Amino acid sequence: MTYEAMAKQMSEKDGFIAALDQSGGSTPKALKLYGVPEDAYSNDEEMFAEIHKMRTRIIKSPAFSGDKVIGAILFERTMDGEVDGVPTADYLWQKCGIVPFLKIDKGLADEADGVQLMKEMPGLDALLDRARAKNIFGTKERSVINAANEKGIQAIVAQQFEIGRQVLSHGLMPILEPEVNIKIADKAEAEDILLATIQNHLAQVPEGKKVMLKLSLPSKPNLYKPLIDDPRVMRVVALSGGYSRAEANEILKKNDGMIASFSRALTEGMSKGQSDDEFNSALDGAIDSIYQASRAA
């Protein structure tokens, strides 16, 4: 019943997904923006302890609830951790009313044909079994498009859907994330190729199953509306991709039915040195602005 309740929330409820899944490569930058310099920790264990404190502070904030945040994407170590002695995924769903997802990719391979595929994921089946046992609803897996190269985009979408089918076979909901780099000159052309390629691959989704898609905010408003309306797609969510929160919100408002899944744009303006009242107020303002942009349609 829990999975069905989570699926209903993800399908129907107004709100957005918080991306709390910074991994090894992006953690130092996230911590620096939060006011924790690199000399504040001396190894990976201490670094991940600091980012867990930051994530825990967000999760425990009164502003962070299922009223506006309908889902949250976790890093593997966060899933394995606890909040006030409760496993993180259970805390999110039981205490906050927020659906938990897990980032499963192991980072990006070197660029070829204008794209960066996901690195190999040894032990993925075991991780997916563990995630299901920990009451995770779904997964997220990211790769990056750096050019409007049809061969590269075909490869990136094929890999995303291959992993997506593996995730579905474990009873989990995949969020497929073929990100288009917002800084490339041929972004709009890359997005046109991406849309057509995704539409072709949706035919491979097993009967009775759905996927979710996490895509860069498009250069053409409502470009991805056909995906939003496709019955094989549970939800299309947007990454902020380097835009400021204000920029990302304004672009999102122009895309009917698309909701946010922001990371840096969510935590922008928050720091370790803030009092709890200051921090909670800043987070409340951020959440409300992203929520309003996500329900603009």
Buried (B, 14 or more C-beta within 10 A) or exposed (E): EEBEEBBEBBEEBEBBBBBBBBBBEBBBEBBEBBEBEEEEBEEEEEBBEBBBBBBBBBBBBEBBBBBBBBBBBBBBBBBBBEBEEEBBBBBBBEBBBBBBBBBBBBBBBEEEBBBBBBEEBEEBEEBBEBBBEBBBBBBBBBBBBBBBBBEBBBBBBBBBBEBBBBBBEBEBBBBBBBBBBBEBEBBBBBBBBBBBBBEEBBEEBEEEBBBBBBBBBBBEBBBBBBBBEBEBBBBBBBBBBEBEBEBBBBBBBBBEBBBBBBBBBBBBEBBBEBEEEEBBBBBBEBBEBBBBBBBBB
